[in-house]
Structure formats: structure tokens, C-alpha cells
Amino acid sequence: MANGILVVDKPSGWTSMDVCAKLKGLFQERRVGHAGTLDPMATGVLPVFLGRATRAVEFAAESEKEYIAALRLGVITDTQDITGSVLETRPVAAGREELEAVLERFRGEIAQVPPMYSAVKIGGRKLYELARKGTEVERPSRRVTIRALEVLEEADVRRDAPCGFEPEPDTWFLRVACSKGTYVRTLCHEIGQALGCGGTLSALRRTRAAGFGLEGAVTLEQVRAAGDPAALLLPVEEAPLAIIQGPAGTAKTFYALAAGLEQVLETEERPYRKILVCRPNAQFDADIGFLPGSEQEKISPLMRPIVDNLEILLDLERKKESGGEEELQSQIHYLF
């Protein structure tokens, strides 16, 4: 029975569920899920969870994602990417200086309206189903966070995205690090609007998700060719988790090592009442799945940098939110 995480380098033309369906057959395992949908045109990191590891999918999906995106200026499409129908073309007068100036507007927390060609549901119907019938509906905006947005040099792109990112006129390559729920194609569309010439996403490659990068990803061809595909699986216990419990008893979970300590502090469940940190070999089903855990003083060497930094950051956050008044009573618990 297959249990673990497989970091797949998703090929272009496949949906994320296509990949899961293929792996179900290769591993003879019906319990398969992924941590973050990639559009069919996109390539790159798709963490896939098999067997008992599927219990961790919802936690992994909360993490920050990172992409290399190709922004083609002067083109506007109905899907906001190059796979859609061209609605309009415009001359492009903007150069790198103008682009760099506009990017500043999109860094940090921004409001983003989901595109019509998306799986977001309005009134019980997926938006793309309505869009295919020529129907457009009003969509409420969402708050997302763009943690990094920068223009990449061609050499950097060639290293991480060798295919589909050929230099073309009026095309710029961007590095985007963003929160869950961010539509990179919408970001490209809005950058084009801000420049006055329009823009669309012409290529997308995810370089990091749920703490996993391209350096550890395997192709479907490699999985098929493996004599023992199960040997490619990573045990879910190797992924440190930070579980943040808020005042209302709700919890958010992050891959603390990979998602970044900064993200741990930028959740909606403030002020923090409890932080649960587990080490790699914690019993996932017993300790993490049900959250109770047990308090112990011992801290594993691997978790020590995380715990030290969390204590420092939480102290700063408490002072920031209390305005110099009584500090919040937060607790750090260790699950072993």
C-alpha cells in the first residue's frame, strides 16, 4: 500500500486531476490528492499525496506558492492567458522601467477578482461553466498577498523554466511568490491594464508549493520507468508542521520550514492562543490529525531553529498588537 508524498513536475496539457488519476493507476491506490491546482497550460511543482498521507492535503494547500510567469504585453484574452480567445491587441510603449514602476502597486496585500474562467463557484455553479455559455456574473473580490514580484533576467528563467519561456517581443518574465488563492493570470492581466496596453499570461511554471521545490520533483515518465515507484515517495512525517490555533478555536496549518515564519504570523486568526509544532517523526494520525497532542519540554535539533524564531516573532507580534499594553498569553506546545 502506497503512503507518502510524490512531488511531480506536472507537464503542460495535463490537469492536476489528470496527474492524480494517472498515479492512482501506477500505485494502485485510490486515495490520491494534490496540494494546489495548476491550470493545464502550467508546468512545475505539484505535490501529490497518496494513501494515509492524503490526511495532510488540506494543510499543505494553505502554504505559499512561487512561480515563474511570462507576461505578454499588448494582448488581452477572455481567459487572461494565452489559451483563450484574443479580445484585443494594443501597441506597447512600456519598457522595463515602466513595468518595474507598476509592479510596486501589486506587492503586498491586494484585492483580486477571480477570473470568469475559474473553478470558483457562484450560486452553486462553477464560473467556467457560465463563461463557456457566454454568461458573465459579478464576482466578489478576494484578499490575496503578493510577497514577491520581480522581473527576472533571461538567465534565471533558463535555469528554472527551460521550456515554454522563449524570448519574444513585449514579453517579460516575472517571479511571483503569493498566498493561496492567487490567480497569476489575473495578476498579469491587471499589470497589463495598469500599463495601459493590456497583458496576458503566456507561460507559467510553479517552482515551489507546500515547501517542495523543483529540485525534488520527478516527471511522470520517471515514475513510470521506476522499478519501485514507492521508493520515490516521501513520508509525510518528514514535513514539519506548525498548527496555529486562534481564539475561536479554529486552526490553520503551515509547513513551517518551507512556507516561512512570516506567513505563520500573517493569518486571520489573531490574537494567537496556541501554537502546536510537530517534529518530522510525529505520529500524524494520532497527534496531528486530532490536534490534542501532549506537552513536552524536549525539542528536536531539526525543530530548534523554528521554535527559536517563532518565540522571537511572536514576542514582536504581541508587542505590536498590544500597543505596549498587556501582552497576549500565547503558548507553544511540542507534539512528539
Buried (B, 14 or more C-beta within 10 A) or exposed (E): EBBBBBBBBBBBEBEBEBBBEBBBEBBEBEBBBBBBEBBBBBBBBBBBBBBBBBBBBEBBBBBBBBBBBBBBBBBBBBBBBBBBEEEEEBEBEBEEEBBEEBBEEBEEEBEBBBBBBBEBEBEEEBBBEBBEEEEEEEBEEBEBBBBEBEBBEEEBBBEBBEEBBEEEEBBBBBBBBBBBBBBBBBBBBBBBEBBBBBBBBBBBBBBBBBBBBBEBBBEBEEBEEEEEBBEBBBEBBEBBBBBBBBEEEEBBBBBBBBBBBEBBBBBEBBBBBBBBBBBBEBEBEEBBEEBEBEEEEEBBEEBEEBBEBBEEBBEEBBEEEEEEEEBBEBEBBBBB
